[in-house]
Amino acid sequence: LSSKMIQCAQERVESLIAAPTEGGVDQKYNFELVANDFVSLILDNSDGDSDVNEAGGTNGHVGKYDGVMVNACFGNFLDTDAIMTALAKCVKVGGIVCIAHPLGREFVQRLHEEDPNTVPHNLPTPDELETLAERRSLKVLDFISSIDVQTSQENQDEENEPKDLPIYYASSIRTET
């Protein structure tokens, strides 16, 4: 992504979450768009197990965020263990880690089968997610693999019943440091 795209996205999100005044108290929301080599950004040390970099300080992202979201790209990461470690490290205790894909796990699986160089991994199953989470002081909160949409004729089966549409949404909460 270009720096201009990042700037436009940041400005757009900030306008969407602009703080309304409630009861005379300004509500403040913070949002930071990070488009970078996220694993290197968070795990800036050689072993990936420490929150302290070679200079003896943290990288400024460890324990910083209330929540992080990886949308439509988890299968593209070469090292899913490293990305899960980075995601878990950057959220505060009580922070949320979310993995999502608007077209679902089966779609990502097809992409993986067609081109494993571009999509080296599938999205985690509920059991795989549980294992990834437990090893990183995360507890799975939600796992959703389809939604019932009743908004249009094309989203209905032959009997005009709503059909489930694929989606992938998995969230976990950081339980300890």
Disulfide bonds with the S-S distance in Angstrom:
none
